[in-house]
Amino acid sequence: MSDMEQNSLPIDMRNKIMRAAGELMAEKGIKETSLKDIAKKTKISAGTLYYYYSAKEDIIYDIADNNLKQITDGLLNWIDHTDAEKSREQILKTVFERILAAETRGKLHLYLISEAGTANLALKQKFTERYADWRKTLMFGLNKVLKNDATDNNSLAYLILAAIDGLIIQNMFSDESMPIDDIVRLIVTASNRF
């Protein structure tokens, strides 16, 4: 086995564990999914699982982080390939739709916020760093696409993150489809007044 193949094994195993854990959590719920369940679904021993993940919260964080990375990479790709004439409404709509697309992602996000905001200091630190990165990425994209706009993009990035958290919660607890176009229009109209 080459060095390259050996180096990819831990990444492959982590991805396999995250995939199995995500499926179980979507099926059974986050709290009802145990490390033992994840090891069984992944077809590995508990010891092997503990080698990669010593706590369920670490798996959840990596799943959520992977999802956020995919969203961020997708948004950056969209920003790189969009023209500078996109309106704030079009940008916000794209951001909100991409983030609200997966229900499991929303559940994990809400769980992480709850855990990070209570007693789990290590998770809080990881989540704080990820939020800062995500806000900087949003600000970078806003600066690139809205370069001729006088909007305070730092504040707009904070507003977008707050709206995303709120929309994730609303999306989880509502049987109705989200009126994303109306929400975006309202945010843009309100930001134009100040």
Order of alpha helices (4+ residues) and beta strands (2+ residues): alpha-alpha-alpha-alpha-alpha-alpha-alpha-alpha-alpha
